């Protein structure tokens, strides 16, 4: 690790363990190290009871939070600066009233613009992403982390251990000299952690992970209020779902128009990457396909064989993709034009898998309306580059005003 090891005494004495992250690309799934475990879906996952599975302990000179795989992590005060790679942690910080603590994020324009696509419907809520560095643009190195001087690094440390130039000693140095690591990425897909971490790894759903981050910021009450909104939303969706035989078949894909391929993802497997599709209970047209990395690649012929009723285009609400162009490309393709979803105008912009709690609420509502318009109201459509569509109050599946008040603290 290239770092300034002569930066003086440490600011805190924190011992932090390790974990694992696999870097995700916009076009595909993880770029490696993402093999699934044999876990079965937890029917109660992403339906929190308003409590966190972390252990938080208040001390005279600070507080500690326990989460796998780090174990007990000590904080001398509430973090004022937070290093973030993937935007689910930035969304968590915003939700807890600490968005201004974020000092880095993956592809800031893409992450920040997408977050604000949803926040634009919440009065007083926004994320100031301009000027933030992209930590993966040139690879994360120790010097960069020393310069940022973050109070906490919301990154699963074993991800760092798999990156060039990083070893356990480097991780311990950053944790003790700068700020602790605090993250759990493999819960995203319930993938197996790398060697050396399996005996201390646990899996969390999105809202459990959010509860742990809330404990770091000492925002337990705000977390419980937000979790209550989520629980009510999931209950509304669950109670309104039609019988399974009446549900549509669907796929979650990202089109690669240059290669005539689709990156494909499951809908109902465990992991917080699927926190916006699993509660919707649609029939996964690719359920029988076993992709080593929880994602695969298929061509048009395979898509036509599956012929899903609905196509959910992952990353569709990000500036990375033009959904008008995607729909035109599919319709003009000699095989793609045969897809039922294309012919019936049921190719929808879906959100980002790196979703935190606020994004999750909007993406759940969006997916419910796209899949089940008769039960949850028609989806008005998403316009490229525009905010999340305005939905009449009596057709909203959760209260925007209540959510905004919790986030801004105006209660």
Secondary structure, DSSP 4 states (H G I P E B T S, - for coil): ----TTS-S-S------------B-SSSSBSS---B-SPPPPTTTT---S--SSEEEEETTEEEEEETTTEEEEESS--S-EEESSHHHHHHHHHTT-GGGB-B-TTHHHHHHHHHHHHTTSTT-----TT-B-TTSS---HHHHHHHT-SEEES-HHHHHTSTT--HHHHHHHHHHT-EE----GGGTTBPPPTT-GGG-----HHHHHHHHHHHTT-HHHHHHHHHHHHHHHHHHHHHPPPGGGSPEEEEEEEETTTTEEEEE-SSSSSGGGTTTGGG--EETTTT---TTSEEEEEHHHHHHH--SEEEETTTTSTT--HHHHHHHHHHSTTGGG-HHHHTT-EEE---SS--HHHHHHHHHHHHHHH-HHHH-------TTSPSPP--GGG-SS-HHHHHHHHHT--
